[in-house]
Amino acid sequence: MKLSAVDLSPVPADGTATDAYANTVETARQAERLGFSRFWVAEHHNMADTLAGVSPEVLLGHLAGETDSIRLGSGAVLLNHYSPFKAAEWFGALDALAPGRIDAGLGRANGSPASDSALGTERHVENPDEDHAEKIEAVVNHLYDDYPDDHAYADLQIPRSSAETPVPWALGSSPSSAAIAGELGLPYCFAAFIRPQFAVHSFEEYREEFEPSRLAGSIDEPRGMVAVNAVCADTDEEAARLRAVVEASYKRMRRGEVGPRPSVEEAIDELGGVPEPTPATLDADEWPRSISGSPETLAGLLEQLADRVGVEEVMIQHVVGDHDDALRSHELLAEGVGISPRE
């Protein structure tokens, strides 16, 4: 199994965005040493007390200079906020900074009405799937300089390296995003930490709709990755204790509360106790929004979930109260899965 990571740049307690970005850099460097396949950063808006990851294109430029070989990408650039040409310019510039190791992760999401308005984003689109598919296609056409000669954009140029063109990935958490990825013939990453109940159906939809397309950058066969919220510790019980942070955070989100991430102790108090450890074997229809365990337990759980959707790569998203715990989680997880460190 291949292992990758997506980082949200969480703001530490009593810290600032500066601290959050420093932690992201350290996490990326560690992921490279441990042998993770790729390291992605996210885009969230109007959550400054909690998440500093608002501009993947900026943060990835910094990470390009702080790493040497790991693939870097966006999880995701939210295309409903931007013009495809500008997004393609970002990825082209990133490729020039980190030749041949950029993933162009493309998604969509609405935030609060105020943040969407400030971003100039139209919240009500007549055909949102069609609009999103057209934007993904436009980004790829710009990156690969693949517009027909008679197209108005045929002479537009994107600065980039002479290495491999940034690899486009379609991202989502629903069958509709999976269908778009399949119709465009692109790799697909499903966010199981958002809507795990749609994971199996979404990958079925992806494979059913998949066909190699005329789009530059399309692939010959379906290729997927599933993103899972997971935390690892020395024992199942300690890992469940760390998982309390994400469980409490989910409860707060359901109440519409946005604020600093709770500590482990605060989360346990809010939940009324330590969560039960994730069982080593999940029922066939069971897919928790977050899982935890020792290296052995978590490796087995990830294998079960990857097999369920037919992928060979899992991307880890973690919501852990302490940065050192998060680093230790990645270290133990790499050990449990058995990926090889980079020399």
N, C-alpha and C positions, 0 to 999 in steps of 0.2 A: 504493500500500500504506500502511495505517496502522501506526504503530509505537507500542508501549507497553512498559512495564518493570515487572518485579517485583523487589523488593529484599528480601534476607534479613537485612539488618543484620549483616554479618560483623564480628566483633571483630578489629581490627587487631593485628598483632604488638606485644606489650608494651602493649596498650591495654585499655580496659574497655568495658562496655556504653555508658557515656557517650560515648565516642569513636565507637562504632558508630552510635548514634542521630544524632550530629552529622553523620556521613557520609551517613546516609540522608536527613536533611533537605537537605543540599547536593545530593544526587543528585536529589531530588524537585524542587527549585527549578530545577536545570539542565534536567531533563526538561520542565518547563513552558515554559522559555524556548525550548528546541529545537523545540517543537511536538509532543511525544509526546501521544498521545490520552489515556492513563490511566497512573496510577502505583499499583501495588499493593504491599502488604507482607505478609509470610508469617508463619506460625505453626509454630515448631519448639520442642520441649521437651527439657530435659536435655542441652543442647549449649552450655552457657554459655561455655565456652572458645572456641567457634567462632562461634556464631550468637546474637545478642541478640534476634532477632525472635520473642518468645514471646507477645505480646499485641497483635494488629493493632488491636483496638478502642482501646487506649491510644495507640499510636503514631500512628494515623490522626487522633485528636483533636488531637494536636500538629501534624501536617502540615496539618490544616485551617487553622490559624492562620498557617502559614508559606507557603502557596500561595494563588493567587487564582482560577484557572480550570481547571486540569487536573483530570480525574476521579480520585478517590481510591477505593481499594477493598482488599479482603482477598483474598489469594491463598494460602491461603483461611482463613476461620474454620472450624475442624474441629468439625463439629456433633456428632460422637460424644462430645465432651467436655462438651457444654453443653445446657441446656434451650432449645428454640426461642424461648420467650418472652423469655428473657434475651438471646439473640443478637439478636432483633428490637429490643429496647430499645437495644442498642449501636448498631445501624444507624440507628435513629430519632434518637438523640442526635447521632450523627455528621452526619446530614442537617441537624439544627438548627445545627450548627457550620459546615457547608459546604453550604448549600442547593442542591439539585438537581445535585450532582456526586459522589454516593456510589454505588459498586458494591458490592453485597452478595455477595461471592464465597463460595460455600458448598461445603465439601468434607468429607472424612473421612480419618483416618489413625491407625493405632496407633503408639505409641512403645514404649519399653522397658516390661516388666511393672511395674517400680517407678514410672515416671512415670504410666502409665495408672492404677495403683492410687491414686497420690496425687491424680490428677485425678478419681477416682471413676468411671472409665470401665470399662464391662463389655467385656472383650476377646472374649468368645464370645457372639454374638447369634444367635438361631435363624434369623432371616431378615434378614441385614444389609442387603440391597438394599431390601427393603420398609421396614425401619426408617429407613434414610437418606432414602428418598423421602418418607416421612411427616414427617420432621423438616424437610426443605426446604419442603414444602407448608405446614407449620405456621408457619415463619418468615415466609413470604410472606403467609399469611392474617393474621398479627399486623400486619405492616407496612402492609398495605392495608386493615386493619380490615374483613376480608371473611368473617368467620365468620357463619353463619346466625343469625338472631335468637334461635333456641331453643338455641343452642350454649352450653355452660358458659363459654366464653371470649368470648362476644359483647360483653360490657361492658368487657373489658380494653382499655386505651388505651395507645398508644405516642406519646411526645412527639416531634414532628418539625417541620420547616418547612412552609410552604405551597407550596413548589416541588415539582418532580418527585420522586415517591417513589423511594427507593433501588432501583436496578435489580438484580434477583436474577440471578446467574450460577451455574450448576452447574459444578463443577470436578472433574476426575478424570484418571486415567491408564489407563483400561481400558474395554473395550466396555460393561461393566455400568454404569459411571457415565454413559456416553454414552446408553445406553438410558433411564436415569432422566431425563436432561435432555430427551430427545426426548418421552417420555411426558408430562412436565409442561409441555412447550411453552416451555422456557426457553433462553436463550443458553447456549452450552457452550464451555468453555475446556479444551483438552487439554494436559497437561504432558508434552511430548515429551522433555524432559530426564530424565524418569524411565523411561518405557517407550516409546522411539521406535518399537519394532517393532509396537506396537498402534495407531499414529496413524491410518493409513489405514482400518483396520478399524473403529476407534472412530467416526470421522466417518461412515463408511458406516452403522453401527448407529444413530448419532444421526439421520441423515436418514431412515432406514427407519422408525424408531419415532416420528418427530416428528409431532405434531398439535397445533394450537392447542387449548388446554385451557380449562376453566372457571376455572382458577386466575388470579386477578388477577396482572398482571405478565407473563402469558404473551405470546408474540409470534406473529405471523401466519405467518412463514416462518423456517426454520432460520437461525441466525446463530452463527457460530463464530469462535474465535480459537485459535491454536496458540502455545504457549509453548516457546521454544527457547533452549538455552544457547549463547551466541555471544559472541565477543570480536573486536573490530576494532582494527587498527593501521594504520600507514602502508603497510606491505608485508605480503604473505602470510607471509613468513618471520618477521617480528617478531610478527605475530598468533599464529602457531603457537607461538612461544616463550612468549607469555603464556598460551596454552591449556594449557601444561604443568601449570599449577596445578590446573585442574579435572581433568585426566587423572590426576594423582597423587592428588588427593582421592578420585576414584572408586575407584582401587586400594585406598586405605586403607579406604574404606567396605566394599568386598568382603571385606576381612580383618577387619571388625568393629572397626576402630580409629576412635575419635572423639577429636579433639584440635584444636589450633590449625591453621589453614590454612598450608601450606608457602609459603615465598617462591618466586619464579620459579627461583632458583638451586637451592634445595633440591629443588624438583619435578623439574627437569631431571636432577639427580644421581640422584634416586630412580628416574626412568624410564630412566636410562641414556643420555640424549641428548634433544635437542629433537624434539618430535613432527613428523611430516611435515605440511606445509601441507594444509589441506583442499582437495581438487581443486575447480576452478571449476564442474565439472559432475558431479553425483552419478549413480551408476547408478540405474536405476528402482527397485530393491529396497534401495537404500542410504539409511539415515537414521542418521547418527552421533548419539551422545548429546550431543556438543558439536561446534561448528564454529567456524572462524576464518577471517580473511582481511582483505585491504585493503577500503576502502569499496566499490570496484567488485565485487570478488569476493564479498563478503558480501551485498551487495544482490542479486546474481544467485542466490546460494544460498538466501536467504530467499524470493525469488520462486518458485524451484523447489519448495520445501517447502510454501509457501502454496498454490500451484496444485495440488499433489498431494492436498491435503485439501480444496480448494475454499473457502478463507477469504481475506478481504481485510485481516486484521489479524494481526500477529505481535507477541507479547510476549517481550521479551528478559530472560532470566535470565543473569546472569554470575557466574562464580566467578573473580575476578581477585585476584592477590596484593596489589596496591597500589591504593589508592583513587584516586590521580591517574590511573593507567592505566585504571581503570574509567570515570572521567569522560571521558577522552579517547576511549575506545572508543565511548561513547554519542554524543559529538560527531561523530566520523568516520562512525558508522553513520547518523546523521540526515542527514549530507551525502550519503552514498552512496545512500540510499533516496530522498532528495529531498523530505523533509517540510519544511513551511514554518514558520519560527520564529514564535512569538507576538510581537506588537508590544507 
